[in-house]
Amino acid sequence: MKNKLITALCLTAFCLAGTNSTFARTKIDPAMVVADAVVVRPLCFVATVIGSVFFVVSLPVAATSKSVRQSADSLVMTPARATFTRPLGDIDVLNDY
């Protein structure tokens, strides 16, 4: 089992070593990573929690107007994407959300 794992890891490393340079990213400033991890991510998480509360409160109105998907996307999913799927230190992407 150990030999298969080492073989798979070596094969993966060998295949990834020849990747095209278009997949390369610019280096992110370490201060941006720290600011994102310490300040921005917790604020995005708080926005996700508060948006979830407002979504639950507004759910009866959204259900009657058939806009549950739009309200869930704007109140819950957008802050959740900014919190959990955004690359660490990439604060400029927040404008897209």
C-alpha positions as CSV (number, residue, x, y, z in Angstrom):
1,M,0.0,0.0,0.0
2,K,2.8,2.4,0.9
3,N,4.6,1.7,-2.4
4,K,1.5,2.4,-4.4
5,L,1.0,5.7,-2.6
6,I,4.6,6.8,-3.2
7,T,4.3,5.8,-6.8
8,A,1.1,7.7,-7.2
9,L,2.6,10.8,-5.6
10,C,5.7,10.7,-7.7
11,L,3.7,10.2,-10.8
12,T,1.5,13.2,-9.9
13,A,4.5,15.3,-9.1
14,F,6.1,14.3,-12.4
15,C,3.0,15.2,-14.4
16,L,2.5,18.5,-12.7
17,A,6.1,19.5,-13.2
18,G,5.5,20.0,-16.9
19,T,2.5,22.3,-16.5
20,N,2.2,25.3,-18.7
21,S,3.3,28.7,-17.3
22,T,-0.2,30.1,-18.0
23,F,-1.3,28.4,-14.8
24,A,1.2,30.4,-12.8
25,R,-0.2,33.1,-10.5
26,T,1.3,36.3,-9.4
27,K,2.8,36.3,-5.9
28,I,0.4,37.6,-3.3
29,D,1.7,40.0,-0.6
30,P,2.1,38.2,2.7
31,A,0.6,41.2,4.5
32,M,-2.6,40.7,2.4
33,V,-2.7,37.1,3.4
34,V,-2.5,38.0,7.1
35,A,-5.0,40.8,6.7
36,D,-7.4,38.4,4.9
37,A,-7.0,35.7,7.5
38,V,-7.3,37.9,10.5
39,V,-9.8,40.6,9.5
40,V,-11.6,40.0,6.2
41,R,-12.5,36.3,6.6
42,P,-14.0,36.7,10.0
43,L,-16.0,39.7,8.8
44,C,-17.2,37.6,5.8
45,F,-18.2,34.8,8.1
46,V,-20.2,37.2,10.3
47,A,-21.9,38.5,7.1
48,T,-22.8,35.0,6.2
49,V,-24.3,34.3,9.6
50,I,-26.2,37.6,9.7
51,G,-27.4,37.0,6.1
52,S,-28.6,33.6,7.1
53,V,-30.6,35.1,9.9
54,F,-32.2,37.6,7.6
55,F,-32.9,34.9,5.1
56,V,-34.8,32.8,7.6
57,V,-36.7,35.9,8.8
58,S,-37.6,36.9,5.2
59,L,-38.3,33.3,4.0
60,P,-42.1,33.6,4.3
61,V,-42.2,36.7,2.2
62,A,-39.7,35.3,-0.3
63,A,-41.7,32.1,-0.6
64,T,-44.9,34.0,-1.4
65,S,-43.2,36.1,-4.0
66,K,-41.3,33.1,-5.4
67,S,-38.0,34.8,-4.9
68,V,-36.4,32.3,-2.5
69,R,-33.5,31.5,-4.8
70,Q,-32.6,35.2,-5.4
71,S,-32.8,36.1,-1.7
72,A,-30.8,33.0,-0.7
73,D,-28.1,33.9,-3.3
74,S,-27.8,37.5,-2.2
75,L,-28.1,37.0,1.6
76,V,-26.3,33.7,2.1
77,M,-24.5,32.3,-0.9
78,T,-22.6,35.5,-1.9
79,P,-21.0,36.0,1.6
80,A,-20.4,32.3,1.9
81,R,-18.5,32.2,-1.4
82,A,-16.5,35.2,-0.2
83,T,-15.7,33.4,3.0
84,F,-15.0,29.8,2.0
85,T,-14.1,29.6,-1.7
86,R,-12.0,32.7,-2.3
87,P,-8.2,32.2,-2.4
88,L,-6.5,33.4,0.8
89,G,-5.0,36.9,0.3
90,D,-7.0,37.6,-2.8
91,I,-9.0,40.6,-1.5
92,D,-9.5,42.2,-4.9
93,V,-11.9,39.4,-5.8
94,L,-14.4,40.7,-3.2
95,N,-15.5,43.3,-5.7
96,D,-16.8,40.5,-7.9
97,Y,-19.1,39.1,-5.2
